[in-house]
Amino acid sequence: MLATIVYIGTFAVIVIALLLVACNFIGLRKRNEGREDMKELAKTIREGANAFLKREYKVIAPVAVLFAIMYSCLSERTAGYAFIFGAVLNTAAAIIGMKAQTYGNVRTTNAALVTKKESRTMRVALLGGSVGGFAVPAFGLLGFMIIFLTSGGPEGVRQVGTGLLKLSTTATLAARLECFGLGYSLIGMFSRIAGGIYTKAADISADLVGKNHHDLPEDDPRILSTIADFIGDMLNDAFGNFTDLGESYIASTVFCIVMATQLYANNPDALMVACLYPIILSAGGLLSSLIGVMTVIVINRKRVVLDENGNEVVVSREVSDIGAELALTTTVSSVVIVIVALVGAFALFRDAGMFKYGFWSPFLSAMFGVLSSVAIGKLAEYYTSAKYRHVQWLVQMAQEDTSFLASAGDFLGYLSAVIPMLILSFATIGAAFVCGGPYGLVVASVGMLSFAGTTITIDAFGPIADNAGGIAEGCHLPSDVRRITDVLDACGNTTAAIGKGNAIGSAAFVTAAEIYVYIHSYANRTLLVDASGMLYSGALAGGAFVVLFCFFLGRNTTSAAYSLADINEKEFAKEGVLEGTKKPEYVKGIDAAARDALKHMRAPALIPFLVPLLGFIFGADYVFGMMLGQAVVAIFLALFNGNSGGAWDNAKKHIEEMLALDPTNPILIIAHKASVIGDTIGDIRKDVLAVCLDIYIKIMCNEAIVLVGLFAAHHLLKM
């Protein structure tokens, strides 16, 4: 009876979320796009993003089919279908979200132009972000429930199957769920890498050629890369972000169920409630996101009242701090999920006798995840926002010299990783302790990502505001329009850093749980002392492959940016382009960025899928060591790169605000050129490296778990 209530409630929340997706999308489309030149530029961005995705999926589709065949052959015969199902759902949700982004950018620009109000402009951008913010978890939860229930639910835990090659047997439910998650991961990884290379090549080349070489303002339409950058924002910060956080959301839920099936397989009652709780957290988190985001959208709606003469007057809610307004969405969502988590734990575990602290144990584990999420988000804001001393220190260093700024940003990146890693360390211990085992770890990861809808929405808010500012610049709108969009964009940079922190934090929790699942999956044994040498060797290799992955990403993005910068300079050499009397060949820049992104995408994207296959040579212990080594190195590098990059970006924006007030100040002019260099370095770090590393961790660990039975039984080097 309780299970039926949970399932019906979950599907009800999914339906509500999908209805809001449709309503918000329709409401967004009804808003005015503004002037003809604004419409034309927005159309170019939209068509460019759509064209790139079509080319990208011509590359991804064959790879997805090959991996699906591999999983069906080696793991469980239907696992390949689950893999494709996950890939399709992640793609569909991200496309819907990106469509809303490409319609929301110009409407946000027009809102700033017409209303001159930050609150009303923010509402439009938030409305655009909410479409993807609601669609991603709704699609993910729907797909998860379909796989879970069609596999028999908790009762299906004893069903075992084999791959088409019949090399080993595996639990059917676990294999399908894990491969469903891997389908999400494949799309997340390829989208992040392709979108990251595309947008950063355009962004870096536009900044260097425009600002440092020709003293042109940001997003100046004379810069060929400008339009490619607008498109790239939609591909990386919108589409890539949706697929990334969707993957994180699914991974946490999947491994909570897999862990429950391994721990409580012999106790049907305990297994049932252990499987229901993450579903309650995920559905409750989606509900909390709907409430939190819609609260802010509703309170900032347009209101009409009558004045003393009976005339209609538009009244807008005045907002003094956009960041605080966005934080309100998280606050409301957090309160709702805390209530849901407590009520759910009480309903499921009050008489179960499973944990040392009764129903409080799973609730407290979930709270470790929620509080860690909030804490890491606040720390990301502290280290990357211009309101605080660290970014202000970078601004001061930029006034000295570029080398001072570069060194200071690195040191800040190191410092910014320390406390989050310690928080994750203590939180994983606490979550496991209160539940008396690894179940607490996976519950904490689900808790951390339960209100992913809110995180995705406010994260998606950033690229809409960024594009809106670019459209204002490209269409030569009044400066007060750009001022409003810049305020929103600066908040968007901070929320993006928070989103990256959440994804990294969830990866830490999920990886800790995956380690337990991995050990349990091969003979349910504890690693022996004689495996320690193999573990250490694997750890070294795991860390090395993470660094290799970063090298490929950084080198490929830099190479693409260099090529595009050269194309920009050749355009400026043409008569009339630099003077503004002739438009550059935008299509050339868009195509060049697309070709480079797709050419450089394959090698790094395949690394986390191929590395676990070393288990066929060195065995399961070696792969386990790689899981440990890559997790530690990748989590540090993700925090380091994300926070240092975000700090450099906001330092540049703060210097530009200062320069606007005192444009002839020689010190600020020097500082601005230095900050552009810092932001160029930081762009690759925060928007390419940091956002791909959390996916890397989960792909490598998940595939290792799927194939661990084969590694244990069939490897060449037996010691």
N, C-alpha and C positions, 0 to 999 in steps of 0.2 A: 504493500500500500504506500509506504513512504517513498519507495523508488518511483512508483507511478507518479506521485505528486511532484517529485523532483524533475522527472522527465517532461511532464506536461508544463511545469513552470519554466523550464529551460526553453522549450520550443515557443512558449508564449513570449518570453523576453526576446528571442530571436526575431519573431514576427513583428513585435513592436519596433525593434531596431531597424528592420528592413523597411517598415512603413515610414519611419523618420528619415531614413536615407532617401526614399522617394520624395517625401514632402519637402525636405531641405533642398534637394537637387532641383525640384520644380520651382520652389520659391526663389532659389538663386538665379535660375534661368530667366525668371520674370523681371529681374532688375535691369535697369537701363545700362547699356554698355558705354554710352557717352558719344563723343564725336566720331566722325567717320575715320579719322586717322587712328584713333584709339582702337576702333573695331578692326581695322585692317592689320594693325600690329598684333593684336590679340589673336586674330585668325592665323597669322603667320606662325606664331608660337604654337598654337594648337595643331596645325597641320604638320609642322616640323616634328613635334613630339610623337604624333601618331605614325608618321612615316618612319621614324627611327625605331619605334617598337616593332613595326612590321619586319624591318630588316633584322632586328635583334632576335626575334623569335624564329626566324629562318635558321639561325645558328643554334638557338636553345633547343628547339623541337627535336632534332635528330639526337642530340646528347641525352635529352630526357628519355627518349625511346630506348636508347642503348642501356642506360642505367636501369630502367624499368625491366628490361629483359634480363639483365644481370641479377637483379633482386629476385625475380620470379624463378630463375634457374638455381640460384645459390641459397636463398632463404626459404620462402614459402610461395607456392605457385601463384597465389592471388596477390602477393605483395606488390608486384609491378603495377597492378591496377590501382591499388591504394596510392602508390607513388604518383602516378599520373593524375589521379583525382586531387591530391594535395597541390600539385603544380598548377592544375587548371583553376582551382578555387582561389589560390593566392594571386594568380594572374587576374582573374575576373574582378576580385575586390579592389586590387590596385588600379586597374583600368578605370573602374567607376570613380575611385577617389581622385585619380589624375584628371579625369574629364572635368570633375567639379573644380579642381585647381585651375585648369585652363579657362574655365568660364568665370571663376571667381576673381582672377587677377585684375582684369579690366574693370569689372564691376566695383572692386575695391578702390581702384583709381578714381572712378567716377563718383563714388560715395565721398571720397575726400574732396573732390572738386566741387561737388554740389552742396554738401552739408557743412564743410569746413569743421567738422566735429570728429575728434578722435574716437569717441565712443561709438558713433554710428558707423564709422569706417571699420573699426575693430570688429563690429558685429557682422559685417559682410564677410570679412576675412575668416572669422570664426565659423560662420555658416558654411563657407566653402570647405574649410578643413573638417567640419563635422561629418560630411558625406563619407569621406574615406575613413574617418575616425570611428564611425559606427559600422560601416560596411566590412572593414577588415576583421574585427572580432566576431561579427555576426556570421559572416561566411565561414570563418575558421571553426567556430563553435558548432555550426550546422554540419559541416563536413565531419568533424570529430564525432558528433553524436550518431551520424549515419554509419560510420565505420564501427563505432563502439557497439551499437545496438544490432547491426546486421551480423556482427561477429559473436553474438550471444550475450553481450553485456558481461557482468561479473560471472555469470554461470558458464560462459564460454571459455573460462580460463584453462579448463582441462583439455580443450581441443588442441591437438597437435597436428602439424602438417609437415610437408617436406617440399623442397624445391623441385623443379622439373628434372634436375639432374640427380635428385635423391641422394645427396651427399651427407645430409644430416637432418635430424628432425628439429622442429622448433615450435614454440607456442604460437598458434595462429593469431590470436588477438594481439599479442605483443608485436609480432612481425608486421601485421597490417598497420597498427598504429605508428610504429617506428618508421615504416616506409612512407606513410602518409605525411609524417613530419619531415622526412627527407625530401619529399616532393616540394614542400614549402621552402625548405632550405635551399634547394637547387635554384629556384626562382629568386629567392632573396639574394643569394650570392652573385649570380650572373647579373641581376638588375643593379645591384649596388656597384659592382665593378664597372659595368658598361656605362651606367649613368654617371658614376663618379669621374671616370676618365673623360667622358664627354664634357661635362659641365666644368670641371677644373681646368681642362685644356683651354676652353673658351674663356673662363674667368681670369685665369692667370695671364693669358696672352693679351686680353683686353686691358687688364690693369697695367701691365708692364709697358705695352706699346702706347696705350692712351695716356696714362698718368705720368709715367716716368720719362717716356721718350718725347711726347708731344704736348704735355700739360693740358690734356683734355679732361673734362669732368667725367665722373662715373656714368656708365650707360649712355654715353654720347652715341647717337645713331651713325656718326661718321666712322666708328670703329666696327669693322666687319664682324668681329667676334661677339659683339654685343648681343645680336639676335641669337646666335648660337648659345650664349650664356643664358638668355631667357628660357630657351628650350631646355637646356641642361638642368636648370632649376626644377623644371617639371619632371624630368627623367630621374634625377637623383634624389632631390629633396622631397619630391612627391611620390612618384612611382616606386623608386628604390626604397624610400623610407617606409612606405606601406608594406612592401613585401618583407622588409627586414623585421619590423616590429610584429607583423603578422606571424612570421616564423618564430619569433621569441614567445609570443602568446601561445602558439600551438605546442611548441617544444615543452614548455613547463607543464601543460595539462597532460600531454601524452605520457611524459615520464612519471608523473604522479600516479597515473593508472597502472603503468607497467610496474612501478615499484610496489604498488598495492597487491598486484597479482602475484608477485614473487614472495612477498612477506606473509600474506594471509591466504595462500592458495588452499591450505588445509582447514580453514575455518570460514565456512560460507557466510556466516553472519558478519564477522569482522571484515571479510572481503567486500561485502556489499556496502557497508557504511564507509569503508576506506575509499571505495571508488566513487561514492556519491558526493563526498565532501569536496573534492576538487571541481566537480561539476557545479555544485552550489556556488563555490567561489568564483568560477569563471562566469556563470550566468549572473550572479549577483554583482560581479565587477562590471559586466556589460550594462546592467541596469543602473548601477551607480554612475557610469560614464554618461548614460543618457540623461540622467537627472542633473549631474554636475554641469555638463556643457549646455544643456537647454536652459538651465537657470540663468546663466550669464547671457545667452542669446535673447531670452525673453525680457530680462530686466533692462536691456539696452535697445529695445524695440522703439520704433517711431511712435510717438503719442501726439494726438491732436486734442487741444482743448479750446474752449471759447473764451475770448477776452471780454472785457467789460462792455464792448460794443457789439458783442455777438459774432465777432469774426473768428474764423478758425486760425489757431496758432499752433505751429509745430513745436513741441517741447521735447528736448533731448536730455537724457541723463548725463550730467557732467562727470567725467572721469579724470581724476588727477594723476593716476598711475596705472598705465596699461598692464604693466607687469603684475601688479596686485590684482587686477581684474582677471587676468589669466590664471593667477594662483588660486583665485576663488573657485574655479572649476575643479582644481585638484583637491581643494579643501572639502568641498561638498561631496565629491566622489569618495574621498577617503572616509568621511564620516559614515556614508551609506554602506560602504563595503565592510567597515568595522562592525556595524550592526548586523549585517547579513552573515558575516563570519561567525559572530557570537551566537546568533540564533540557530544557524545551521549546525554548529558544533554541539550545542545543547540538545537539539532535536535528534542528532545522530548518535552521539557518544555518551549521553548521560548515564545509560545503563550498560554500556558495552564492556566496561572494565578492561580496556585495551592499554591504557596509558597510566603513568604514575600519578598524573594530576587530573585524571578524568577528562571531561569534555574541555577543560581549560587547556590541555596540552596541545591539541591541534589548533585551537584558536590562537594560543600564544605563538605557535610556529608561524601561522599566517601573519600575525602581527610583526614578527621579526622581519618578514619579507616586506610588508607595507612600510614599516618604519625605516628599514634600510633604503627602500626606494625613495622615501621623502628625504632622508638624510643625504643620500648621494646626490639627489637633485639639488638640494640646498647648497651642498659643497660645490657642485658644478657651477651654480650661479655665483657663489662667492669667489671662485677662482677666475671666472670668465666675464663677469659683469663690470662695466665701467663705473658702477656705483661704489665699488670696493677698492681697497688699497692695492691689490695685486696688479690689476690692469692699469691703475693710475701710476704704479711704479714703472710699468712698461712704457707708458706715455712719457714719463720723465727720462727713461733710458733712450727713447727714440730721439729726444732733443740733443743727445750727446753724439750718438753715432749708430750706424746700422749694426755694427758688431756688438755693441752694448745691448741693443734691443734683441738681437738673435740669441745671445748668451742668456739674457734675462728670461726670455721666453722658454728656453730649455730648462733652466733651473726651476722656473715656476711649474713646468710640466712634471718634473720629478716630484716636487713637493705635493702637487695636487693629487698624485696617485697614492701617497702614503696613507692618509686617513681613510679614503674609501676602501683600500685593500684591507686595512685593519678592521673596518666596520664589517666587511664581508667575512673576514676570518672569524670574528667574534659572533656574528649573526649566524653563521653556519653551525658553529659549535652550540650556540643557544637553541637554535631550532631543532637540532638533533637531540639535544639533552632533554628538553621538555617532553619530547615524544618518545624518548628512550630508544632512538634509532634513526635510520635514514629516512623514514616516512616524513619526519619533520622537515627535512631538507626540501623535499619536493613540494610539500605544502607551502613552505616559505616562498619558493619560486613562483608558485601559482598566485600566492598573495601579492607578491611584488608586481606581477603583471596582470592582476585581475582587472584593474581599471585601465587597461591598455587603451581603451577607446578614448579616454581623456588625454592620455599622453600623446597618442597619435594625432588627435585633433589639434592640440596646441602646438605640436611639432609641425603639423601641416600648415598652421597659421603663418609660420615664418616665410616659406617660399612664396606664398600668395602675396604677402606684404612686400617682399623683395621684388617680385615681378611687377607689382603695382607701382612701386617707385621707379622701376626701369621704364615702364610705359609712360609715366609722367615725364621722365627725362627725355625719352625718345620722341614724345609728341609735343615737347616744349610747353608744358603746362605751367601755370604760375608756381613760384617757389614755395608757397604755403602748402600746396598739394604734396610736394616732395618732402616737406618738413613733417607732415602727418604720417606719410608712409615710412619715413625713416625711423620715426618713433616706434612704429609697429615692427619694423624690420629688426631694430636693435633688441626688442623684447623677443622676437623670433629667434635670434641667435642664441639667447640664453635658454629659451625653451628647447631648442634643438640640442644644446649641451645636456640639458636635463634628460631628454629622451635617450641620448647616447648613453648616459650614466645608467639609466634603467635597463637598457638592453645589455650592457656589460654586467651589471649586478645580477640580472636574471641568469646570464650565462654562467656566472660563478656558482650560483645555487644549483642550476640544472646539471652542471658538470660534476659537482660533488655527488649529486644523486646518481648520475650516469656511472660514476666510478663504482658505486655499490652495485648497481644493476649489472655492470660488466663482470665483476667478480662473481656475483651470484649466478650469472648466465653460463659460466663454464664450471660445471661440477660442484657448484656451491661450496667452494673451498677457500681457505685463507692462504694467501701467498706465503710460500715457505722461504726460509733464509737462503736456500740455494738459488732462489730466483732474484736475489737482490742485485747481483751484477747485471743481469739482463734488464732489470727495471731501470738501473742507473743509465745503462747504454741507451735504452729507449727514451728516457727523459731528455738526455742530451740531443738525441735526434729530433724529438718532438719540438723542443725549443728552436733547433736549427731550422726546421721547416717553416716555423712561424716567421722567422727572420727572412728566410728566402721568399716567402709569400709577400712580406712587406717590401722587399727589394723589387720584385716584379711590379707591384702596384705603383710604387714611387717612380721607378725608372720609366715605366710605360706612360704614366701621366705626364711626367716631365718631357718625354720625347714628343708626345702629342701636342703639348703646349708650345714647345719650341717650333714645331712645324707650323702651327696655326699662327704664331707670332710672325713668322716669316711671310706668310700669306697676307697678314695685315699690313706689313710694311710695303709689300709690293702693291697693294691697293692704294696706299697713301701716295705712292710714287706716281700714280695716274693723275692726270690733270683734272682738277676740280673736286676731287674726293676730300682732301684735307680742308679745302676752302668751303665745303658744304654745298657746292653748286651741282654736284653729281653724287649719286648714291653708290656705295661700294656694291660689289656683287655678293649679296648676302648668301645666295644659294651655294656659292663656292665655299664659304666658311662653314655653313651647316653641313655640307657633304663631307668636307675634310674632317671635321670633328667626328662625324658619324663613322667614317671609314677607320680613323685611328682608334676610336673606342672599341669597335667590333674586332679589329685586328689584334688589339692588345688585351682583349678580354679573356680569351680561352685559357692561356697558360696559368695565370694565377687562380682562376675560378676552379680549375680541375685539381689543384694541389690537395685541398682537404679531402677530396673524394678518392684520390689515388694513394695518398700516404698510408691509410690503414691497410692497404693491400700488402704492405710489407709483412703483415702477419702470416701470410702464406710462406714466407721465407724464415722468419725468426720466431714465430709463434705468438701465443696470446700474452705471455708475460712481457715481451718486448713492446707490444702494442699498448699494454696497460701503462708501461713506463712512458711511452709517447703521450698518452692522454694526460698524465701528470705534468710532464715538462711543457707541453704546448699550452696547457691551461694557465699555468703561472706566468709564463712569458707573454702570452697573448693578452691576459687581463691587464697586466702592467702596461704594455704598449698601447692598448686601447685607451686607458685612462690618460696616460701621458700624452698621446697624440691628440685626443679629443679636447682636453682642457687647454693645452698649450696653443693649439690652433684656434680655439674659440677666444682665448685671451688676446692673441695677436689681432684677430679680426675686430674685436670690439675696441682695442686700443687704436686701430686705424680709424674707426668710425668716430671715436672721441676726438682724435686729433683733427679730423675733418670738420667737426663741429666748432672746434676752437679756431681753425683756420678761416671758417666762414665769417667769424666775428672780427678777425684781424688778418685779412688776406695778404698783407704786405710784410708780415712779420717773418724775417729771414730764418729765425730759429724754428718756427713752425713749418716753414717750407721744407727745411732740411728734415725735420721730424716726420713730415708727411711722406717724403720719398722713402725714408727708412721704414716707415710703417707699411708701405706698399710691399716692400721686400719681405717684411715679417709676415704679412698677410698671405703673400704668395707661398711661403714655406708652410704656413699654417693651413692653407686651403687643402693641400694634399693630405696633411695629417688628419684634420678633423672630418673632412668630407669624403675621404677615400680609405685611408688606413683604419681609423678608429671605427668606422661604421661597418667594415668588413670583418674585423677580427672576432667580434662576438659570434657572428655566423660561422666563421671558420672553426671555432672551438666546438660548437654543437654538431656541425656536420661530421667532423672527424670522429667525435665520440659516438654519435648515433650510428654511423656506418660500422664502427668497430663492434658495437653491441649486436647489430644485425648479423655480422659475419663471425662473431667470436667462436661459435661452435665449430666452424670450419677451421679457424686458426688453431684451435686446440687439437683437432683431430688430424689435420692435414697441413703440416709445415715441414720445410726441408731441413732446417738446422735444428736438430734435436740434441740438447745438451744434458 
